């Protein structure tokens, strides 16, 4: 059986090369189709990697720790489900392997007052030193004047979004630093106020509430009566590949009173974007692949028509119908494999060329651009090549079956 298969493969390759023009056209279609699929996937890989980096290093962290039930009740009772944020508790988390930093936070609603203007805002209280250590990309969204906030020099400093800054100070007024007040109800419902000053603005990297302000954790703890407490902990890890393992260790170390959430359980907007992008890519890839494989089927049908007498001769000398089917399937697989490999190589070359100069992409819903460095994985290229080869086999079944159904006498007569 071995020598027969080898001879059959050799004959299949010879037959593929026999009609160079038709084979070249079919291979060109496969190369273009596979090359486009690989190139688009490479671009999408780079975009999604940039989005994930923005989320994990600039917004929510790789993991988050909350009191049990916090995310389900975040809108109704966020301040009732607090957790420790003292040095001993944070140290306990930092000693877990692969954890590089822990940033305590408090999310709460409040008001910012300037002169006679009071605006309701969403407040995020952070420890500046810990926050910008755990999430270094957050610093990139701060305006030059707001960079002082990252040093934690003053716990009265607050940073607001551009829209909130215009609402407080007016579109033309730029004199940040004046006296401001932050107001919010504490855990008992009593309204309290703390003096503050706006030091600059920041740019949001995701849609949603545009009236947001960063405040010092110490200010929020005084305001809310949260001494040594927070509502969430953002966890940074040395590699996202370790995130699941770190989450398991955190759950074991903290016990059942706490929940550990992966970044995509918190940043649902970005998770949904990535899912939709993958669906669209799969649809595009399916259309390209079907069009390419129709070309393979057409090539095989033309080959059957042109080689009718050859098929009749093979039958006349005793070649079984099943082996004729196998021969045509070998030819289709050869075309699919050659086209897949060549297209994969072209796609990899395009991705490598694009990666030399990272792209800046701005999504419609995100005002901040993403820096995209395309890249490709060997696994995806291998899958595409297998699909091209397997699909060519599948689409060649009918032409191969038709060839095997020819009657020897009619085939020899050219009919």
Protein Blocks (a to p, Z undefined) as FASTA:
>chain_A
ZZmmmmmmmmmmmmmmmmmmlmmmmmmmmmmmmmmmmmmmmmmmmmmmmmmmmmmmmmno
mbdcddehklmmmmmmmmlmgcdfbfklmmmmmmpghiabdcddddddddddehjbccdd
ddddddfklmmmmmmmlmmmpcfklmmmmnomaakbccddfklmmmmnopkbccghiacd
dddddfkopacddddddfbdcddfbecjfbdcdddfklmmmmnopghiafbdcdddfbfk
lmmmmmmmmmmmnojmbccddfklmmmmlmmmmmmmmmmmmmmmmmmmmmmmmmmmmmmm
mmmmmmmmmmmmmmmnopafklmmmmmmmmmmmmmmmmmmmmmmmmmmmmmmmmmmccdd
ddfklmbdcdddddddfklmmmmmmmmmmmmmmmmmmmmmmmmmpcfklmmnoZZ
